[in-house]
């Protein structure tokens, strides 16, 4: 994931900032198969920080052209 420009946030969680500030950012939750030969990446775009203190809810996009283009970009590193 580092090759793609992502920074580890915690185990199997990564992010990549789009500008020189914290938001918007791409956020990935990864899971690895039992045989450790494949990974599934759950990608979304966090548009802004959570609205309420202590809340994890945020304004995120899970599809659309920006997210789809990022998925294609990531796949290009692994094909």
Secondary structure, DSSP 8 states (H G I E B T S, - for coil): -GGGT-EEEETTEEEEESSSSSSSEEEEEEEE-TTSS-EEEEEEEEEE--SSTT----EEESSSHHHHHHHHHHHHHH-
